[in-house]
Amino acid sequence: MSLGRVSILIPTYNEAEGIASLVQSVAGELDRLQINDYEILVMDDDSPDGTGERVNGLAHSRIRCM
């Protein structure tokens, strides 16, 4: 059975310190489950601590910050 595209939404506010670890853990678990067609969308509420910039700095085509 194919799931189709899987989208993971992560809402954030002032999560710059731990967001890279969280996103990498989620991506690693999706890879472990052999889910190949996925995207991770971090929904940042204009965090003043640079959460959005930290997410944008992650080098992965399936990770986006909105």
C-alpha positions in Angstrom: 0.0 0.0 0.0 1.3 3.4 -1.0 0.7 6.4 1.3 1.3 9.0 -1.4 3.0 12.2 -0.2 3.4 12.6 3.5 3.5 16.1 5.0 4.6 16.7 8.5 3.7 20.1 9.9 5.6 21.4 12.9 4.3 24.7 14.5 7.0 26.7 16.2 7.7 29.9 18.1 11.1 30.5 19.6 12.4 27.0 19.0 15.8 27.9 17.4 17.8 26.0 19.9 16.2 22.6 19.3 14.5 22.8 15.9 17.4 21.4 13.9 17.6 18.3 16.1 13.8 17.8 15.9 13.6 18.2 12.1 16.6 15.8 11.7 14.9 13.2 14.0 11.6 13.4 12.1 13.4 13.1 8.7 15.5 10.2 10.1 12.4 8.3 11.3 10.6 8.8 7.9 13.7 7.5 6.2 13.8 4.5 8.6 10.2 3.8 7.8 11.1 3.9 4.1 8.7 6.8 3.4 10.4 8.3 0.4 7.9 11.0 -0.7 7.6 13.4 2.2 8.0 17.1 3.2 8.5 18.7 6.6 6.9 22.1 6.9 7.9 24.2 9.8 5.3 26.8 10.5 7.1 29.5 12.3 5.2 32.4 13.8 7.9 35.0 13.1 10.1 33.9 16.1 12.4 36.7 17.2 15.1 34.1 18.1 15.8 33.1 14.5 13.9 29.8 14.3 13.0 30.5 10.7 16.5 31.3 9.7 17.8 28.1 11.4 15.3 26.0 9.4 16.2 27.7 6.2 19.8 26.9 6.9 19.2 23.2 7.0 20.4 21.7 3.7 17.5 19.4 2.7 15.2 19.7 -0.2 12.2 18.3 1.8 12.4 20.8 4.6 10.7 24.2 4.3 9.9 27.0 6.7 6.7 28.9 6.2 
